[in-house]
Amino acid sequence: MEEITGTLTQVFFYNDENGYTIAEMETEDQLITIVGGLPFARPGTAYLLKGEFRVHPRYGEEFSFSHAEEAVPTTAAGIREFLASGTIRGIGAKTAAAIVAKFGDKTMEVIGSEPERLTEVDGIGRKKAVQIAESYSAHREFAEVALAFGEFGLTSAQSLRLYMNYGKDAVKLVKENPYRLIDEVRGIGFRKADQIAEAMGFGREDPMRIESGIKAFLQAQAGEGNTYIPKTELVEKVAAVLDVTRELVSEGIATLAFEGGVMPDRLDDLDVVYLYPYYAAEKAVVKNIAGLLSADMKPLMTDLDSSLDMTEKDSGITLSENQRNAVIQSVRSAVSIITGGPGTGKTTIINSLIGIFESSGFEVALAAPTGRAAKRMEQTTGHMASTVHRMLEYARDDESGEMFFMKNEEDPLDKDVVIVDEASMIDLMLMKGLTDALRPGTRLILAGDADQLPSVGAGNVLRDMIGSGMVHTSKLTHIFRQAEESMIVVNAHRINTGEYPELNVKGKDFFFMPRRSEHDMESLIVDLVTRRLPDYYKELDPLSDIQVLTPTHKGTVGTDSLNKALQEAINPAVPGLAEKKIGGFIFRQGDKVMQIRNDYDIELKFPGGMDAGKGVFNGDIGEIVLIDNDDGKITVRFDDDRYAEYDVSMLDELELAYAMTVHKSQGNEFPVIVMPITRFPPVLATRNLLYTAITRGRQAVVLVGMQEWLNAMVDNNRITLRYSGLEQRLSDFRAVM
């Protein structure tokens, strides 16, 4: 194996995903082409490479390396180029030239050992000198970490996240337990961690591997919505994936149970296994609901019927018998559910309840799972609403890093009534947090559509609570006259009962545009979003008012392809428009983006820089308003006019949102939705998904594709059953109440 040392002069190709680089390097006596993994390759950086020369049949001689170490440039010219590359924050081309002019080939020694001397350079004060020294030190540490992890196949972004978590000890800690990467680095699952562990010499039957495989499988199942897995299924599937015996997997489950990582249990005469937090959450929700139901509630100050009559008079709305009963039962019940499809009057009932409770001086809190849903709740009620997370005052423990709610059993919400809309989106862990924070005597009212897709997170909370019979449920079925005028509402109910929708009724709001080819569908969707719909509805903004929904990420009419096509049409590359490439995607200033996971730590600002708290959540939609490539920052303005600044290491939390999956659209409404209809996989092409999609549209729904597959979606009443123990636990408790 040969060694060469030189400085990168030009990068021909760089893959963000794996760091694979083709570049030109200048050594002491020649220019050569180098090929290999080089995280964050930049011109001006010096490296010691180990590998061998080879002759490529098309491109000629090149040096293929398997090992790389960043070297400190030694010549004044090399140092100046390195500093001017942007690698060290606080130094641009002009400052780099001034520093090298002052210190020459001793520059790197000064920065590393005597950074206070940088103040001898005009324009560099003490604060900037410290910034340069700290940035250089961090760069050196990170270079060692990234290059070491690069040998095991970690991407630059993954290496950066590990370095930010553990600093210079990152390599040592991962070598002790490579399976920790599953929990600590986004984008690394069990398979990748297992490959790294194998490269580090871990054996197939290593207990650490088996236990990690069990937890990873249970966590993956939680990602599919399941709170537990039958033990026989768990043992068989993990044994097959790990290629070990069932006995070893059973031993691993026993060890994890002893350590508290998993919890074996028995439901319906079936042995099951939970990740412990989900077991504890189900038990806590049952206990909390039972506690609410058994507590004395604060009485109304006036007669309920009289208060309801007064509310109707003040609002000018006369409730139907079904609505009136729903209001009465919700007032009389400690925990209640109001469920129904679009146009059935859930909002009218919520407004009536608010009026009744406030007339008695009750403190009422309104909340919803998403920011958009909370904002819509504010608009329809005229009262302030927040996300459930913000109502519960989420925070993060400084020592453990775990997220928690500051409102809990010890410091409950000081409210008499809590009303939560879009309750079908509440997963088990959020329900635990919510019910933990309700003091005995508080009324909890959940409003939602039980026929929509279940929560993205694990559990089946709304349906389980309804199915248990433990909680009073008001089911709304009547569509009111005003709603009957909307074909969106009419067709939503038709689809939900298995009837085909009525298409293209003149003067209405539900349209179907036939196309046979998926490429034609994509072209028409782009034309609808950018030209036809804005021209027809005049005041529609293609960016904020029209949302493309699709069941899948992949394929010609999946989110990946549609987002690229829509971005090119709405926000194409133009000279002077800042952009940042991340993996196979490009973010540009002006792009519509969506947060794809909860980030409880990101700081938010209001316009003008005033603090707006912390936290951006899965599904929040915003617009990129600034890309600063010099500092590696992207600023996003979200729908609630809060601004968040993302470092380059955090950009895997964002994705383009011109098109999004139906699952991600839950809890949101848009003036217009556009959706392709084609031969999607049966598990996605369901009645339930179609119903959820069209109920996201408020002003118009436009479906593009093949009518036979639209009908097939209506016919496919497949509902993926989730493993959830909440319904049985509630039912069992009800039986002994």
C-alpha positions in Angstrom: 0.0 0.0 0.0 1.4 3.4 -1.0 1.2 6.7 0.8 0.8 10.1 -0.8 0.4 13.6 0.7 -1.0 16.6 -1.0 -3.7 19.3 -1.2 -7.0 19.1 -3.0 -7.2 21.5 -5.8 -10.5 20.6 -7.4 -13.4 18.3 -6.5 -14.9 16.7 -9.6 -17.6 14.6 -7.8 -18.8 14.3 -4.3 -21.6 12.1 -2.9 -23.3 13.6 0.2 -24.7 10.2 1.1 -21.4 8.3 1.5 -18.6 10.8 1.0 -17.4 9.1 -2.2 -15.1 11.6 -3.8 -13.3 12.0 -7.2 -10.9 14.9 -6.9 -7.6 16.4 -8.1 -4.7 16.5 -5.7 -1.5 18.4 -5.9 1.5 16.6 -4.4 5.1 18.0 -4.3 5.8 17.0 -7.9 2.5 16.2 -9.7 -1.2 16.6 -10.1 -3.1 13.3 -9.7 -6.7 12.1 -9.6 -7.8 10.5 -6.4 -10.8 8.3 -5.8 -12.3 7.2 -2.4 -14.3 8.1 0.7 -13.4 11.6 1.9 -16.1 13.3 4.1 -16.6 17.0 3.5 -14.0 17.1 0.7 -13.0 20.7 0.0 -10.3 22.3 -2.2 -7.5 23.6 -0.1 -7.5 20.7 2.4 -4.4 18.6 2.7 -4.5 14.8 3.2 -2.3 11.8 3.8 -3.8 9.0 1.7 -3.1 5.3 1.7 -4.0 3.2 -1.3 -2.6 2.2 -4.7 -2.4 3.6 -8.2 -4.5 2.0 -10.9 -5.4 2.6 -14.4 -9.1 3.3 -15.1 -10.1 2.0 -18.6 -11.8 5.4 -19.4 -10.2 8.0 -17.3 -6.6 6.8 -17.0 -4.3 6.7 -14.0 -5.8 7.5 -10.6 -5.0 6.9 -6.9 -7.6 4.7 -5.2 -7.3 5.1 -1.4 -8.9 3.2 1.4 -7.5 5.3 4.3 -7.2 9.1 4.7 -5.9 11.4 7.3 -6.2 15.2 7.2 -2.8 16.8 7.1 -1.9 20.3 8.1 -0.8 22.3 5.0 2.8 23.5 5.4 3.3 26.0 2.6 2.0 29.6 2.7 0.1 29.1 -0.5 -1.5 25.9 0.8 -2.4 27.4 4.1 -4.0 30.4 2.4 -6.1 28.2 0.2 -7.1 26.0 3.2 -8.2 29.0 5.3 -10.0 30.6 2.3 -12.0 27.4 1.7 -14.6 28.2 4.4 -13.6 25.3 6.5 -12.8 27.5 9.5 -15.6 29.8 10.5 -14.8 33.5 10.7 -12.2 33.3 7.9 -12.9 34.3 4.3 -10.5 34.8 1.4 -9.6 38.3 2.5 -8.9 37.4 6.1 -7.0 34.3 5.1 -4.7 36.4 2.9 -4.1 38.8 5.8 -3.3 36.1 8.3 -0.9 34.3 6.0 0.8 37.6 5.1 1.4 38.1 8.8 2.5 34.7 9.9 3.5 32.9 6.6 4.2 29.1 7.0 3.9 29.4 10.8 0.2 30.3 10.5 -1.3 26.9 11.5 1.1 26.8 14.5 -0.2 30.2 15.6 -3.8 29.3 15.2 -3.4 26.0 17.1 -1.0 27.1 19.9 -1.0 30.9 20.1 -4.4 32.1 18.8 -4.2 35.3 20.9 -1.5 36.4 18.3 -4.3 36.6 15.6 -5.2 39.9 17.1 -2.0 41.3 15.5 -3.9 41.1 12.2 -6.0 44.1 11.3 -9.7 43.4 11.7 -9.3 40.5 14.1 -10.3 41.2 17.7 -10.1 39.0 20.7 -13.6 37.5 20.2 -13.0 36.6 16.6 -9.6 35.1 17.4 -11.3 32.8 20.0 -13.9 31.9 17.4 -11.2 31.0 14.8 -9.2 28.9 17.3 -12.3 27.0 18.5 -13.5 26.4 15.0 -10.1 25.0 14.0 -9.8 22.8 17.0 -13.3 21.4 16.4 -12.5 20.9 12.7 -9.4 18.9 13.5 -11.3 16.7 16.0 -14.2 16.2 13.6 -11.8 15.4 10.7 -10.4 12.5 12.7 -13.8 11.2 13.7 -15.3 11.5 10.2 -12.4 9.8 8.5 -12.5 7.0 11.0 -16.2 6.5 10.7 -15.9 6.8 6.9 -14.0 3.5 6.8 -17.1 1.9 8.3 -19.5 3.4 5.8 -21.0 6.2 7.9 -22.0 9.3 5.9 -20.6 12.8 6.6 -23.8 13.9 8.2 -24.0 10.9 10.4 -20.4 11.4 11.5 -21.1 15.0 12.2 -24.1 14.1 14.4 -21.9 11.6 16.4 -19.2 14.1 16.8 -21.7 16.7 18.1 -23.0 14.1 20.6 -19.7 12.8 21.9 -16.9 15.0 20.7 -13.5 13.4 20.2 -14.6 10.3 22.1 -17.1 9.3 19.4 -15.0 6.6 17.8 -14.1 5.0 21.1 -17.7 4.9 22.3 -19.0 3.4 19.0 -16.3 0.7 19.0 -17.4 -0.3 22.5 -21.0 -0.7 21.3 -21.8 0.0 17.6 -25.5 -0.8 18.2 -25.9 2.4 20.1 -25.9 4.1 16.6 -29.5 2.8 16.1 -30.8 5.1 18.9 -28.3 7.9 18.5 -27.9 8.6 14.8 -30.9 9.2 12.6 -30.7 7.2 9.4 -28.9 4.2 10.9 -31.0 1.2 11.5 -30.2 -2.2 12.8 -28.9 -3.5 9.5 -26.3 -0.7 9.1 -25.2 -0.9 12.7 -24.9 -4.7 12.3 -22.6 -4.3 9.3 -20.5 -1.9 11.3 -20.4 -4.3 14.2 -19.3 -7.1 12.0 -16.5 -5.0 10.6 -15.4 -4.3 14.1 -15.3 -8.0 14.9 -18.6 -8.6 16.8 -19.9 -12.2 16.4 -23.3 -13.3 15.1 -24.4 -14.7 18.5 -23.0 -11.9 20.6 -25.7 -11.1 23.2 -25.4 -7.4 22.5 -26.3 -8.1 18.9 -29.3 -10.3 19.7 -30.7 -7.9 22.4 -30.2 -5.0 20.0 -32.0 -6.9 17.3 -35.0 -7.6 19.6 -35.3 -3.9 20.6 -34.9 -2.8 17.0 -37.6 -5.1 15.8 -40.0 -3.9 18.5 -39.1 -0.3 17.7 -39.8 -0.8 14.0 -43.1 -2.3 14.9 -43.9 0.7 17.0 -43.2 2.8 14.0 -45.9 0.8 12.2 -48.3 1.6 15.0 -48.0 -1.5 17.2 -47.5 -1.1 20.9 -46.7 -4.9 21.4 -45.9 -8.0 19.4 -47.0 -11.6 20.1 -44.0 -13.4 21.6 -44.0 -16.3 19.1 -44.0 -13.8 16.2 -41.3 -11.8 17.8 -39.1 -14.8 18.4 -39.5 -16.3 15.0 -39.0 -13.1 13.0 -35.9 -11.9 15.0 -34.3 -15.4 14.8 -34.8 -15.4 11.1 -33.4 -11.9 10.6 -30.4 -12.5 12.8 -29.8 -16.0 11.6 -29.7 -17.4 15.2 -31.7 -19.9 17.1 -35.1 -19.2 18.7 -33.6 -20.2 22.1 -31.0 -17.4 21.9 -33.7 -14.9 21.0 -35.8 -16.1 24.0 -32.8 -15.7 26.2 -32.3 -12.2 24.9 -36.0 -11.3 25.7 -35.5 -12.7 29.2 -32.4 -10.6 29.7 -34.0 -7.4 28.4 -37.0 -8.1 30.6 -34.8 -8.4 33.7 -33.0 -5.1 32.7 -36.3 -3.4 32.1 -36.0 -2.8 28.4 -39.0 -4.9 27.5 -42.1 -6.2 29.3 -43.6 -9.6 28.7 -47.4 -9.7 29.3 -50.5 -11.7 28.6 -53.5 -10.4 26.6 -56.5 -12.4 25.5 -54.6 -15.6 26.5 -51.7 -14.6 24.3 -48.1 -14.1 25.4 -47.0 -10.7 24.1 -43.9 -8.5 24.5 -43.8 -4.7 24.8 -41.0 -2.2 24.7 -41.4 -1.1 28.4 -42.4 2.5 27.7 -45.4 1.4 25.7 -46.5 -1.0 28.4 -46.2 1.6 31.1 -48.0 4.1 28.9 -51.1 1.8 28.4 -51.3 1.1 32.1 -51.0 4.8 32.9 -53.7 5.9 30.4 -56.1 3.4 31.9 -55.3 4.5 35.4 -55.6 8.2 34.5 -59.0 7.8 32.7 -60.3 5.7 35.6 -59.2 8.5 38.0 -61.0 11.1 35.9 -64.2 9.1 35.7 -64.3 8.4 39.5 -63.6 12.0 40.5 -66.2 14.6 41.4 -66.6 17.2 38.6 -67.0 21.0 39.1 -70.7 21.7 38.8 -72.2 24.2 36.4 -73.3 27.5 38.0 -76.5 27.4 35.9 -79.1 24.9 34.8 -77.7 23.0 31.8 -80.8 23.2 29.6 -81.2 26.9 30.3 -77.5 27.5 29.6 -77.8 25.5 26.4 -80.8 27.5 25.3 -78.9 30.8 26.0 -75.9 29.5 24.0 -78.2 28.7 21.0 -79.7 32.2 21.2 -76.4 34.0 21.4 -74.9 32.0 18.5 -78.0 32.1 16.4 -77.7 28.4 15.8 -80.3 25.8 16.7 -78.7 22.4 17.5 -80.1 19.2 16.2 -81.3 16.6 18.7 -78.2 14.6 18.1 -75.9 17.6 18.6 -77.8 18.7 21.7 -77.4 15.3 23.2 -73.7 15.3 22.4 -73.3 18.6 24.2 -75.3 17.5 27.3 -73.4 14.2 27.6 -70.0 16.0 27.2 -70.9 18.4 30.0 -72.1 15.5 32.2 -69.2 13.2 31.5 -65.7 13.4 32.9 -64.3 12.0 29.7 -66.2 12.0 26.5 -65.7 11.6 22.7 -67.4 13.4 19.9 -66.8 11.6 16.6 -68.1 12.2 13.1 -67.2 12.9 9.5 -67.0 16.3 7.7 -70.1 18.4 7.8 -71.7 16.6 10.8 -71.3 19.6 13.2 -68.3 18.8 15.5 -67.2 22.5 15.4 -70.8 23.7 16.3 -70.8 21.3 19.3 -67.3 22.5 20.4 -68.5 26.2 20.2 -71.6 25.4 22.2 -69.6 23.6 24.9 -67.2 26.6 25.2 -70.1 28.9 25.6 -71.7 26.8 28.3 -68.5 26.3 30.3 -67.4 29.9 30.1 -70.9 31.1 31.3 -70.2 29.2 34.5 -66.7 30.7 34.8 -64.9 27.5 33.9 -61.3 27.7 32.7 -61.3 26.0 29.2 -58.2 24.9 27.3 -58.4 24.2 23.5 -55.7 22.1 21.8 -55.0 20.0 18.7 -52.1 17.6 17.8 -50.7 19.9 15.0 -50.0 23.6 14.7 -52.2 23.9 11.6 -55.1 22.1 13.4 -54.7 24.4 16.4 -54.7 27.5 14.2 -57.9 26.3 12.5 -59.5 25.6 15.9 -58.7 29.2 16.9 -60.3 30.5 13.7 -63.5 28.4 14.1 -64.0 29.0 17.8 -62.6 32.6 18.2 -60.7 31.3 21.3 -56.9 30.7 21.7 -55.8 27.2 21.0 -52.4 25.5 21.1 -50.7 22.3 20.1 -51.0 19.6 22.8 -47.2 19.6 23.2 -47.2 23.3 23.9 -50.1 23.1 26.2 -48.3 20.5 28.2 -45.0 22.6 28.2 -42.6 20.1 26.7 -39.0 20.2 27.7 -35.8 18.1 27.6 -33.8 16.7 30.6 -30.3 18.2 30.4 -28.7 15.0 31.8 -30.6 12.2 30.1 -31.6 14.1 27.0 -35.1 12.6 27.3 -38.2 14.7 26.4 -40.8 15.3 29.1 -43.8 17.4 29.8 -43.5 20.0 32.6 -47.3 19.7 33.1 -47.8 16.3 34.8 -49.2 14.6 37.9 -47.0 16.8 40.1 -47.9 20.1 38.3 -51.2 19.5 36.5 -53.0 21.9 34.1 -55.0 24.5 36.0 -58.0 24.0 33.8 -61.6 22.9 34.4 -62.1 21.6 30.8 -59.7 20.4 28.1 -61.1 20.1 24.6 -58.8 18.4 22.0 -59.7 18.4 18.3 -58.4 16.0 15.6 -58.1 13.4 18.3 -57.6 10.6 15.8 -54.0 11.8 15.6 -53.3 11.3 19.3 -50.9 8.4 19.8 -50.4 6.4 23.0 -47.4 8.4 24.3 -49.1 11.7 23.8 -52.3 10.4 25.4 -50.3 9.4 28.4 -48.8 12.9 28.6 -52.2 14.5 28.3 -54.0 12.4 30.9 -51.0 12.6 33.3 -51.5 16.4 33.3 -55.3 16.4 34.1 -56.2 16.8 37.8 -59.2 14.9 39.1 -62.3 16.8 38.4 -61.1 18.1 35.0 -63.4 17.3 32.0 -61.6 15.9 29.0 -63.5 16.1 25.6 -62.0 14.5 22.5 -63.3 15.5 19.1 -62.2 13.7 16.0 -63.1 11.4 13.0 -62.5 7.8 14.0 -62.8 6.8 10.3 -59.6 8.6 9.4 -56.2 7.1 9.3 -54.9 6.3 12.8 -52.1 8.2 14.5 -48.6 8.1 12.9 -47.2 7.1 16.3 -47.9 3.8 18.1 -51.4 3.0 19.4 -55.0 3.3 18.3 -56.1 5.6 21.0 -59.4 7.1 19.7 -60.8 3.8 18.3 -59.6 1.8 21.4 -61.4 4.3 23.7 -64.6 4.1 21.7 -64.4 0.3 21.4 -63.9 -0.2 25.1 -67.3 1.3 26.0 -65.6 2.9 29.1 -65.9 6.4 27.7 -69.2 8.1 26.6 -69.1 8.6 22.8 -71.4 10.8 20.7 -71.4 9.6 17.1 -72.6 12.2 14.6 -73.9 10.9 11.3 -76.3 13.7 10.0 -74.8 15.9 7.3 -76.2 19.5 7.6 -77.7 21.4 4.7 -74.8 23.7 4.1 -72.4 20.8 4.1 -74.6 18.9 1.7 -73.9 21.6 -0.9 -70.3 20.5 -0.9 -69.4 17.4 -3.0 -66.3 17.1 -0.9 -68.4 16.4 2.1 -71.0 14.3 0.2 -68.3 12.2 -1.5 -66.4 11.7 1.7 -69.4 10.1 3.3 -70.1 8.1 0.1 -66.5 6.7 0.1 -66.7 6.0 3.8 -69.8 3.8 3.3 -68.3 2.0 0.2 -70.1 4.0 -2.5 -68.2 5.5 -5.5 -67.9 9.3 -5.5 -69.9 11.5 -7.8 -67.5 13.1 -10.2 -67.5 16.5 -11.9 -70.9 17.7 -10.8 -71.4 21.0 -12.5 -70.7 24.0 -10.3 -69.4 21.9 -7.5 -66.0 21.4 -5.8 -65.0 17.8 -6.5 -63.2 17.1 -9.8 -61.8 14.1 -11.5 -59.4 14.5 -14.5 -58.6 11.2 -16.3 -55.1 10.3 -17.3 -53.7 6.9 -18.2 -50.0 7.5 -18.0 -48.2 8.4 -14.7 -46.0 10.8 -16.6 -49.1 12.5 -17.9 -50.5 12.6 -14.4 -47.3 14.3 -13.2 -47.4 16.8 -16.0 -51.1 17.7 -15.4 -50.5 18.0 -11.6 -47.7 20.5 -12.2 -49.9 22.4 -14.6 -52.8 22.4 -12.2 -50.7 23.7 -9.3 -48.8 26.4 -11.2 -51.4 27.6 -13.7 -54.9 26.1 -14.0 -56.1 26.3 -10.4 -54.6 29.8 -9.6 -56.2 31.1 -12.8 -59.5 29.5 -12.0 -59.7 30.5 -8.3 -57.8 33.8 -8.8 -56.6 34.3 -5.3 -54.9 30.9 -4.7 -51.2 30.9 -3.9 -49.6 27.8 -5.4 -47.2 27.6 -2.5 -49.5 27.9 0.5 -53.1 27.2 -0.8 -52.6 24.2 -3.0 -51.3 20.9 -1.6 -50.5 17.8 -3.6 -51.1 14.6 -1.7 -50.1 11.1 -2.6 -50.0 7.7 -0.8 -46.3 7.0 -1.4 -42.8 8.4 -1.6 -41.7 6.3 -4.5 -42.6 6.2 -8.2 -43.4 8.8 -10.8 -46.3 10.2 -8.7 -44.7 9.7 -5.3 -43.5 12.6 -3.2 -39.9 12.3 -4.3 -40.6 12.7 -8.0 -43.5 15.2 -7.6 -41.5 17.4 -5.3 -38.6 17.7 -7.8 -41.0 18.5 -10.6 -43.0 21.0 -8.6 -39.9 22.7 -7.3 -38.6 23.1 -10.8 -41.8 24.7 -11.9 -42.5 26.9 -8.9 -39.0 27.7 -7.6 -36.4 26.9 -10.2 -32.7 27.6 -9.9 -31.8 31.1 -10.9 -28.6 33.1 -10.6 -28.3 34.6 -7.2 -30.9 32.3 -5.6 -29.2 30.6 -2.6 -29.5 26.8 -2.5 -28.1 23.9 -0.5 -27.8 20.3 -1.8 -28.6 17.5 0.7 -28.3 14.0 -0.6 -30.3 13.7 -3.8 -32.4 16.9 -3.1 -31.8 20.6 -3.3 -33.2 23.1 -0.9 -33.7 26.7 -2.3 -34.7 29.9 -0.7 -38.4 30.1 -1.2 -39.0 26.4 -1.1 -42.0 24.9 0.8 -40.7 22.4 3.3 -42.0 20.2 6.1 -40.5 19.0 9.4 -40.5 15.2 9.3 -39.7 14.4 13.0 -40.2 16.0 16.4 -37.4 18.3 17.4 -38.0 19.6 20.9 -34.8 21.6 21.2 -34.8 23.9 18.1 -35.2 27.5 19.1 -38.0 29.6 17.6 -38.2 33.4 17.0 -41.0 35.7 16.2 -40.4 38.4 13.6 -38.0 41.0 15.0 -36.1 38.3 16.9 -38.2 38.0 20.0 -38.0 34.5 21.6 -40.9 32.2 20.6 -40.0 29.1 22.6 -38.7 25.8 21.4 -39.9 22.9 19.3 -40.9 22.1 15.8 -43.0 19.0 15.2 -43.5 16.2 12.7 -45.8 17.6 9.9 -45.2 21.3 10.5 -45.0 23.2 7.2 -43.0 26.2 6.4 -41.0 28.2 3.8 -37.3 28.6 3.5 -36.6 32.3 3.8 -32.8 32.3 4.0 -29.9 30.1 3.1 -26.6 31.2 4.5 -24.0 28.9 3.0 -21.1 30.7 4.7 -22.4 29.8 8.1 -24.1 26.6 7.0 -27.6 27.8 8.2 -31.1 27.6 6.8 -33.9 29.7 8.2 -37.5 28.5 7.9 -40.7 30.5 8.6 -43.5 28.2 9.7 -47.2 28.6 9.3 -47.6 30.2 12.8 -45.1 32.9 11.8 -42.3 31.5 14.0 -38.8 31.2 12.6 -36.4 28.4 13.1 -32.7 28.2 12.2 -31.3 24.9 11.0 -27.7 23.9 11.1 -26.4 21.8 8.2 -26.3 18.8 10.5 -30.1 19.1 11.1 -31.3 19.3 7.5 -32.3 15.6 7.5 -35.2 16.9 9.6 -36.6 18.7 6.6 -38.0 17.6 3.2 -39.7 19.4 0.4 -43.4 19.7 0.9 -44.9 20.8 -2.5 -46.2 17.2 -2.3 -46.6 15.1 0.8 -48.0 11.7 1.8 -51.6 11.5 3.0 -50.3 10.2 6.3 -48.3 13.4 6.8 -51.3 15.6 5.9 -53.3 14.4 8.9 -54.5 17.2 11.1 -54.1 19.7 8.3 -56.7 21.3 6.0 -55.8 23.1 2.7 -58.0 25.2 0.4 -57.3 22.9 -2.5 -55.8 19.4 -2.6 -54.6 17.6 -5.8 -54.0 13.8 -5.7 -52.9 11.3 -8.3 -54.9 8.1 -8.6 -53.1 5.1 -10.0 -52.2 1.5 -9.2 -50.7 2.0 -5.8 -49.8 -1.0 -3.6 -53.0 -2.4 -2.0 -51.8 -1.7 1.5 -51.8 2.0 0.6 -54.7 2.2 -1.9 -57.4 1.9 0.7 -60.8 3.4 1.3 -59.5 4.7 4.6 -56.6 6.6 3.0 -58.7 8.0 0.2 -61.3 9.2 2.7 -58.6 10.9 4.8 -57.1 12.6 1.7 -60.2 14.2 0.4 -61.3 15.4 3.8 -58.1 17.5 3.8 -59.6 19.8 1.1 -61.7 22.7 2.1 -62.5 24.6 -1.2 -61.8 22.0 -3.9 -60.5 18.5 -4.4 -59.0 17.5 -7.8 -58.2 13.8 -8.5 -56.0 13.0 -11.5 -55.6 9.5 -12.9 -57.6 6.3 -13.6 -61.2 5.9 -12.5 -61.0 2.1 -12.2 -58.2 2.6 -9.6 -60.3 5.2 -7.8 -63.1 2.7 -7.6 -60.7 0.0 -6.5 -59.6 2.2 -3.6 -63.2 2.6 -2.5 -63.7 -1.2 -2.8 -60.5 -1.9 -0.8 -61.8 -1.6 2.8 -58.6 -3.1 4.1 -57.7 -1.7 7.5 -54.3 -2.7 8.9 -55.0 -3.9 12.4 -52.6 -2.7 15.0 -51.4 -4.6 18.0 -52.7 -2.4 20.8 -53.7 -3.4 24.3 -55.5 -0.2 25.4 -59.0 -1.3 24.4 -58.8 -4.6 26.3 -57.2 -2.9 29.4 -60.0 -0.3 29.4 -62.6 -3.0 28.9 -61.2 -5.1 31.7 -61.2 -2.1 34.1 -64.7 -1.2 33.1 -65.8 -4.7 34.0 -64.6 -4.4 37.6 -65.7 -0.7 38.1 
